Amino acid sequence: MTRTIFQKITSSLWVLISFIPFFNGLGFVYIGNKYANAQWFAEGIIYELPLILGLLTLPNLTVSTPMFIFGTLASMVSIVRSFMVDYTLQKDLDQSNVIETSLDEKIDGIINSLWVLISFIPLFNGLGLIYKGKTAPNKTWYLEGILYEIPWIIGILGIGFSQVRFVAFEAAVLFYFVSIIRSIMVATEPEPLYNYREQISTKEAEFKVKSETKETKEAKQKDKSAEVKMEDGVVPAFQFYKKQFKELEELYPKKEKSTLELIEKRFAPPQLTYSRFKRVVDDSHETFYSQLNAGYNILELSTEYSTKVEDELKNKLLLLNSIIKGLDKLSEELVLNISQVDTGSDDEIDHLFDEFKRATRSVSAYE
């Protein structure tokens, strides 16, 4: 997969967290949860532990001082390790088939995750999860946020009782760090697409194909690569993906047929340009059905719900849609240029070819 410099920089920004005192391990918590790497996640917790223990034992300088010294050393190690881990992460991303989100999608993701910042505010660190639980809606997150607030409330109400106050605030400090880690985990969980059907249909794909025409059926019967195994018994949570795969399967032949007709009309055979365009469309055809079959296989083999499986299904869905969008882009360019068939220069033809290659770059990227 070819990734831009911008994509590489944005996916490495987590390293900066390692330079923030007291929170230097949270970057590892973030990428460990985001990329399902338990080792990175645990490493982040280890970098946080000395400082947490130092705060919890603060009245006892004999214990807290060594903890803070270990915490300082751990923060230095975390900086070095963050660069090492990011190097490995970038290599893995370069070789993966995970679709990079656009700048607008990244901005939307940041805006939607701003609630996490509330977790960094003492006394109010549980309110972020309360908000998220209320808007998701997710009762577990809502109750979890309330739990993180309880020690602060008890400590304030028991301000006149030293022993109660001490125990409550000790628990509050511990819950403070736990709430931050949990907020990061919740914010980086992949959102179930089947809970956002309207949003997906408007932002990511044209999924509104009502029925399969006789012509489409015949085309699929003739093309063995279009044969997709469909079985009952799909996990209920993944039924949405099965439906979307099916609708995209019906939509693609229509888009492909329309595009090929325009190519033939704009560059009548045996022009060399026609062969170049036709070859790229054929490649997209092969990639589309191989990815579609892979998506169906994931659905068939899944026996229970998993966020990792859902994340892969989402990638397959976005990839299939990107191929269709590539065909749409080419068709638009052909329609705009078709009136210039007698007057167009070689430069215009080359430009049109470059536009098509750019619009379908995802096809070659995931072969």
C-alpha positions in Angstrom: 0.0 0.0 0.0 1.4 3.5 -1.0 0.9 6.0 1.8 1.5 9.7 1.6 3.9 11.7 3.9 0.8 13.3 5.5 -0.6 9.9 6.3 2.6 8.7 7.8 3.0 11.9 9.9 -0.6 11.8 11.3 -0.3 8.1 12.2 2.9 8.9 14.2 1.6 11.8 16.2 1.0 9.5 19.2 4.7 9.6 19.8 4.4 13.1 21.1 2.4 11.8 24.1 5.5 10.1 25.4 7.0 13.6 26.1 4.2 14.6 28.4 5.1 13.9 32.1 2.7 11.7 34.0 0.9 10.6 30.8 3.9 9.3 28.8 2.5 5.8 28.7 -0.9 6.7 27.3 0.4 6.8 23.7 1.2 3.1 24.0 -2.2 2.5 25.5 -3.8 4.3 22.5 -2.0 2.4 19.7 -2.1 -0.9 21.7 -5.9 -0.7 21.8 -6.3 0.8 18.3 -4.2 -1.9 16.6 -5.2 -4.8 19.0 -1.6 -5.2 20.2 -1.7 -6.4 23.9 2.1 -6.0 24.3 2.1 -2.3 23.4 -1.0 -1.7 25.6 0.6 -3.5 28.6 3.9 -1.5 28.0 2.0 1.7 28.3 0.4 0.6 31.6 3.9 -0.3 33.0 5.2 3.2 32.1 2.3 4.8 34.1 2.5 2.5 37.2 5.5 4.1 39.0 4.0 7.6 38.9 0.6 6.3 39.9 2.1 4.5 42.9 4.1 7.6 43.7 1.0 9.7 44.0 -0.8 7.1 46.0 2.0 6.9 48.5 2.8 10.6 48.5 2.5 11.1 52.3 5.2 8.5 52.8 8.3 10.0 51.1 10.3 6.9 51.8 8.1 5.0 49.3 6.9 7.8 47.0 10.4 9.2 46.2 11.8 6.0 44.7 8.5 5.6 42.8 8.9 9.1 41.2 12.5 8.3 40.4 11.5 5.1 38.7 8.7 7.0 37.0 11.2 9.6 35.6 13.4 6.8 34.3 10.3 5.1 32.8 9.3 8.3 31.0 12.7 8.5 29.4 12.5 4.8 28.3 9.0 5.4 26.9 10.3 8.2 24.6 13.0 5.9 23.1 10.6 3.0 22.9 7.9 5.1 21.2 10.2 5.8 18.3 11.1 2.1 18.0 7.5 1.0 18.1 6.4 3.7 15.7 9.0 2.5 13.2 7.5 -1.0 13.4 4.0 0.3 13.2 4.7 2.3 10.1 6.2 -0.7 8.3 3.1 -2.7 9.2 0.8 0.0 8.0 2.7 0.2 4.7 2.2 -3.5 4.1 -1.4 -3.6 5.4 -4.7 -3.2 3.4 -6.2 -0.9 6.0 -7.8 2.1 4.2 -6.5 5.4 5.3 -9.2 7.9 6.1 -9.4 11.3 4.4 -8.4 14.6 6.1 -12.1 15.4 6.6 -12.8 12.1 8.2 -9.7 12.5 10.5 -11.0 15.9 11.6 -14.4 14.5 12.3 -12.8 11.7 14.3 -10.9 14.2 16.4 -14.0 16.3 17.0 -16.0 13.3 18.0 -13.2 12.3 20.5 -12.8 15.6 22.2 -14.9 14.3 25.1 -11.8 12.3 26.1 -10.1 15.5 27.3 -12.7 15.7 30.1 -11.1 12.6 31.6 -7.8 14.5 32.2 -9.6 17.0 34.5 -9.5 15.9 38.2 -12.9 15.9 40.0 -14.6 15.7 36.6 -12.7 12.8 35.0 -15.8 10.5 34.9 -18.0 13.0 33.1 -16.5 12.2 29.7 -17.7 8.6 29.9 -21.0 9.7 31.3 -21.5 11.9 28.2 -20.3 9.2 25.8 -22.6 6.6 27.4 -25.5 9.0 27.2 -25.0 9.9 23.5 -23.9 6.4 22.2 -26.1 5.2 24.0 -24.3 2.7 26.1 -25.5 2.1 29.7 -22.2 0.4 30.7 -20.1 3.5 29.8 -22.6 5.8 31.6 -22.4 3.8 34.8 -18.7 3.5 34.5 -18.4 7.3 34.4 -20.5 7.6 37.5 -18.3 5.1 39.3 -15.2 7.3 38.6 -16.9 10.3 40.2 -18.0 8.5 43.4 -14.6 8.7 45.2 -14.4 12.4 44.6 -17.9 12.9 46.0 -17.2 10.8 49.1 -14.0 12.6 49.7 -15.7 16.0 49.5 -18.6 15.0 51.6 -16.3 13.4 54.2 -13.9 16.4 54.3 -14.3 16.5 58.1 -13.3 12.9 58.6 -9.6 12.5 57.9 -9.6 8.7 57.5 -12.6 8.7 55.1 -11.1 11.7 53.1 -7.7 10.0 52.8 -9.1 6.6 51.5 -11.6 8.4 49.2 -9.0 10.6 47.6 -6.5 7.7 47.2 -9.2 5.8 45.3 -10.0 8.9 43.3 -6.4 9.3 42.2 -6.4 5.6 41.1 -9.7 5.9 39.3 -8.5 9.1 37.7 -5.8 7.3 35.7 -8.1 4.3 35.1 -10.7 6.7 33.7 -8.2 8.2 31.3 -7.1 4.8 30.0 -10.7 3.6 29.7 -11.7 6.8 27.8 -8.9 6.2 25.3 -10.0 2.6 24.8 -13.6 3.6 24.3 -12.7 6.4 21.9 -10.5 4.1 19.7 -13.0 1.2 19.5 -14.2 0.8 15.9 -17.8 2.0 15.6 -20.3 -0.7 14.6 -21.4 0.3 11.1 -24.8 -1.4 11.5 -25.6 1.2 14.2 -25.1 4.0 11.8 -26.8 2.9 8.6 -28.1 6.3 7.5 -24.7 8.0 8.0 -22.9 5.3 6.1 -25.3 5.4 3.2 -24.8 9.2 2.8 -21.1 9.5 3.4 -19.4 6.4 2.2 -21.4 4.5 -0.5 -24.3 4.4 -2.9 -26.2 1.4 -1.5 -29.7 1.9 -2.8 -30.1 -0.8 -5.5 -33.6 -2.2 -5.3 -33.4 -5.3 -7.4 -31.1 -7.2 -9.7 -31.9 -7.0 -13.4 -32.0 -10.0 -15.7 -29.0 -8.6 -17.6 -26.9 -8.4 -14.5 -27.8 -11.9 -13.5 -26.8 -13.2 -17.0 -23.5 -11.3 -16.7 -22.7 -12.9 -13.4 -23.5 -16.3 -14.6 -21.0 -15.9 -17.5 -18.3 -14.6 -15.3 -17.0 -17.2 -12.9 -15.0 -14.6 -10.9 -18.3 -13.0 -9.9 -19.6 -16.2 -8.3 -19.8 -15.5 -4.5 -20.6 -18.1 -1.9 -23.6 -17.1 0.2 -24.6 -19.1 3.2 -27.1 -18.6 6.0 -26.0 -18.5 9.6 -24.2 -15.1 9.6 -23.7 -13.6 13.0 -26.7 -11.3 13.6 -24.4 -8.2 14.3 -22.9 -8.8 10.8 -26.1 -9.0 8.9 -25.8 -5.4 7.9 -22.5 -6.1 6.2 -23.9 -9.1 4.3 -26.7 -6.8 3.0 -24.2 -4.1 1.9 -21.9 -6.6 0.2 -25.0 -8.0 -1.7 -26.1 -4.5 -2.8 -22.6 -3.6 -3.9 -22.4 -6.9 -5.8 -25.5 -5.9 -7.7 -24.3 -2.3 -8.3 -20.8 -3.0 -9.6 -21.7 -4.7 -12.9 -23.9 -1.8 -13.9 -21.2 0.7 -13.2 -18.6 -1.4 -15.0 -20.8 -1.9 -18.1 -21.6 1.9 -18.3 -17.9 2.8 -17.9 -16.8 0.3 -20.6 -19.4 1.7 -23.0 -18.2 5.2 -22.5 -14.6 4.1 -23.0 -15.5 2.4 -26.2 -17.4 5.4 -27.4 -14.6 7.9 -26.5 -11.7 5.7 -27.6 -13.0 3.4 -30.3 -10.9 0.2 -30.8 -8.2 -0.5 -31.8 -6.8 2.7 -30.4 -4.0 2.1 -27.9 -5.7 4.4 -25.3 -8.8 2.1 -25.4 -6.6 -0.9 -24.5 -5.0 1.0 -21.6 -8.3 2.0 -20.1 -9.8 -1.4 -20.7 -7.0 -3.1 -18.9 -7.3 -1.0 -15.8 -11.1 -1.6 -15.7 -10.4 -5.3 -16.0 -8.0 -5.2 -13.1 -10.5 -3.4 -11.0 -13.1 -6.1 -11.9 -10.7 -8.8 -10.7 -9.9 -6.9 -7.5 -13.5 -6.1 -6.7 -14.7 -9.7 -6.8 -11.6 -11.1 -5.0 -12.3 -8.6 -2.1 -16.0 -9.3 -2.2 -15.4 -13.0 -1.9 -13.0 -12.4 0.9 -15.7 -10.4 2.7 -18.2 -13.1 2.3 -15.7 -15.7 3.6 -15.2 -13.6 6.7 -18.9 -13.5 7.3 -19.2 -17.3 6.7 -16.4 -18.2 9.0 -17.3 -15.8 11.9 -19.1 -17.6 14.7 -19.4 -14.7 17.1 -19.1 -11.0 17.2 -15.6 -9.4 17.3 -14.6 -5.8 16.9 -11.5 -6.9 15.0 -13.6 -8.9 12.5 -16.0 -5.9 12.2 -13.1 -3.6 11.5 -11.9 -5.9 8.7 -15.4 -6.0 7.3 -15.5 -2.3 7.3 -12.2 -2.1 5.4 -13.6 -4.5 2.8 -16.7 -2.4 2.5 -14.8 0.8 2.0 -12.4 -0.8 -0.5 -15.3 -2.1 -2.6 -16.9 1.3 -2.5 -13.6 3.0 -3.5 -13.4 0.8 -6.6 -17.0 1.8 -7.6 -16.1 5.5 -6.9 -13.1 5.1 -9.2 -15.5 3.9 -12.0 -17.8 6.8 -11.3 -14.9 9.3 -11.5 -13.8 7.9 -14.9 -17.4 8.0 -16.2 -17.7 11.6 -15.2 -14.4 12.5 -17.0 -15.4 10.6 -20.1 -18.8 12.3 -20.3 -17.1 15.7 -19.9 -14.6 14.8 -22.6 -16.7 12.8 -25.0 -17.7 15.9 -27.0 -14.0 16.6 -27.7 -13.4 13.3 -29.4 -12.7 15.0 -32.7 -10.8 18.0 -31.4 -9.1 16.7 -28.3 -5.3 16.8 -28.2 -2.9 14.0 -27.1 -2.3 16.0 -23.9 -6.0 15.9 -23.1 -6.1 12.2 -23.6 -3.0 11.7 -21.4 -4.6 13.9 -18.7 -7.8 11.8 -18.8 -5.8 8.6 -18.5 -3.9 10.1 -15.5 -7.2 11.1 -13.9 -8.4 7.5 -14.3 -5.2 6.1 -12.8 -5.5 8.4 -9.8 -9.2 7.6 -9.3 -8.5 3.9 -9.3 -5.2 3.9 -7.4 -6.8 1.9 -4.6 -7.3 -0.9 -7.1 -3.5 -1.4 -7.7 -2.7 -0.6 -4.0 -4.6 -3.7 -2.7 -3.6 -6.3 -5.3 
